[in-house]
Each structure stands twice: as C-alpha cells, then as structure tokens.
C-alpha cells in the first residue's frame, strides 16, 4: 500500500496559484526520458507489472467500474483495486452482438473487453465490484456476471433524503463483509484507516498537480494533466512521480506565449484511457483545458475522507455519497462545484462532453448551459459523440467556432477598455 511521498508543501487552496504566473503549456518535447511524464506514459505497463507482482505475492485483484466504489475497503482487504472502464472503439463491435448499438460507448467498450478476454486486468480479477448508477451499466453487469464474479453496490440516488446516508453506510458494511468472506481476511478499522491515509495522500498530490492549471500561463497541457493518473491506486512509485512532477512544473518560468490559448473548463462524462479524442481536438484547435470536472478529472479528488472519524465506514460513506454524478437527483452539487471551479480556474468557455446515449448527462446539459451562459457569462458548447473518430472534423469545426467567439469577445472587451 502506497505511502505519501509529497514534498512537504501544503495542499493548494481554491483560488490560490501555485505555479509561476508565466509558464509554458508545451512540455512534452522537454520531458526527460525517465521523468514523470514518461513514467505515466507507460501507465498501463506499470500497472500490469504491479498487478502481476501482487498476484505472485498472493494478493487478490478487484475490478471496479465507478468512482462510487471506495478503493479504501479493497485496499484494507490487502487486495488491489483496478479500474476496468473501457476506452477502446475496437471493443465495441463485439459488445453490440449482445448490447444495443445506441448505448453508451464506455459501457460497450468495457463489455467488449469482457467478451474478447482482451483486458488482462479483467482476466486477473478475482472479484468485480460494480454499482447501480445508470441503467445501461446495471443491465450490462447482469450479463457480465454470468461468467464473472460480481458484487453490486446499491447506490442511493436521492442523496439529500434522510435515509440515503444510512442506506449507503449499510451497503459499504455489506461490501466489507463480502470482501472478508471472498478472500478469507479480516478488515479491521485500523486497516481501513491506513488505506484512507494512503488515498488521501494520492488525492492531495493530484489536487496539487491540478492546481497548477490555475496559473495565468499553466506549465502543462490538459492532456498531460489527464495522463497523470493510474488505473491502480496506492502505488508508491506513482506517488514519487506525482511529487516530482509538482516540483518540476512549479519551477518552470518560461516566457509568456504571445498567442495564449483559450482557457476551457471541460465537464461531463469521464474519459477512460484511450478515449481522450475530444480533449485532443480542443487543445489542437488552440484551447487549453485548465480544468476537467469529470470523474477522470477533479471530481473524485475534491475532498478527502475524515481520518479521525470514530467509524471509518461512516467516513467513507460521507465522502463518496457527495460525488456529484448526474445519476443523482437532484444533482445541485454539480452546479455548485462548477461555480467553484470556474472561480478558481477562470475559464473563458465551458465544453460539456456527452457520450452517446448517456441520458443523465445529456438531460443535465441544459442546466450546465444555463449556468455557463447566464450565471458565469461564458460561451458554452455541448459535444455529443462516441468513441468513433468519424465526427472528429465536425467537432473540430465547432470547437474552432467557439474559440472565435471567445476571442471576439475578448477583443471587444479590450477595445471598450
């Protein structure tokens, strides 16, 4: 289980800039071959080696499908939590033999890996812990469970109801008991607390990296920041590389760009590894994604788990139920989070990414548009797509038009001043 390898600096608070005010967004060409960018560029290989070594040592592999599943409970069972979300378009045709074509590509890709036996982490998994978020995932789990060991958490979806927290605490206690039974271990409160400390450390390091993007001239790109993540949590070597990356990027003081990129707040669906196409289009068109609100961005790392709580299960439940996913009703917290992120990262526009047939995020895009345009006063663009690159040119044109609007507004404001 990982140890905290931070450099001793405190976590950056909202609105506080930790990087030089004049940095360069282009760093890949200057990255050392053995530096943090190179390390996380081999993330899949690193995780495969870690999981393989863990199995040799007698540890179990547990696949997870969603940020609502507390990794801490799995780690407290001395098991390895691995995110199994699929990001490959190549896996989708196989999945469509069983699943509807008009289904979320993340669900289809994940299931396609299952059918083809093409995800080595899924093949290693001794148990899969899933959750009742969207209907498509719930029904896909039923099919996968025909041949895979599966445990499903029932997630309450009215988070402010009086009994929602009590129900979620019960679900986490049941998961604890399932892990103990499945693996023949005892999950003590102390083991959970140690796992909480490890995950809090990981969240803190990732928050500090994300906070570098608050700078007037961020020292890395949104794609580089997105790559600073792992499908396995709690790896010591990852923590060391996070700390080194924070140190390196904080020290950058390159000259300011004469043609600064358009600052973008990217919200909406998660981008699984391999499904970063829209982010790449945005940044190739002259944008800079300074903040990603999604589950593959800052959403899971905004808050820590209380390490001092009398009951660590209650502390886990309180943290994880606050995740503002669009499956929640009402999901007012997502709007509150977007307001906070806009204040800290100062985006010039909002891009809302929707995977095809993701009904909850699609409906909620109306509220995000209202927030962006009427309250934040920023241009808004909704992009609905899947994993296929067939619409890349059309998306690029729409993104370029958005940026022209942003630059036109900036020019007009400059003239009026």
Secondary structure as UniProt FT lines:
FT   TURN            14..15
FT   HELIX           28..30
FT   TURN            33..34
FT   HELIX           36..41
FT   HELIX           43..56
FT   TURN            57..58
FT   STRAND          61..64
FT   TURN            67..68
FT   HELIX           71..76
FT   TURN            77..78
FT   STRAND          80..83
FT   HELIX           89..91
FT   HELIX           92..95
FT   TURN            96..98
FT   HELIX           105..116
FT   HELIX           120..124
FT   STRAND          127..131
FT   HELIX           135..144
FT   TURN            145..147
FT   STRAND          150..153
FT   TURN            159..160
FT   TURN            162..163
FT   HELIX           164..183
FT   HELIX           189..211
FT   HELIX           212..214
FT   TURN            216..217
FT   HELIX           222..227
FT   HELIX           236..250
FT   STRAND          262..268
FT   TURN            273..274
FT   HELIX           277..284
FT   TURN            285..286
FT   STRAND          287..292
FT   TURN            295..298
FT   HELIX           299..301
FT   TURN            307..308
FT   HELIX           312..320
FT   TURN            321..322
FT   TURN            326..327
FT   HELIX           332..345
FT   STRAND          349..355
FT   TURN            356..357
FT   HELIX           359..370
FT   HELIX           371..376
FT   STRAND          379..385
FT   HELIX           389..391
FT   HELIX           392..416
//
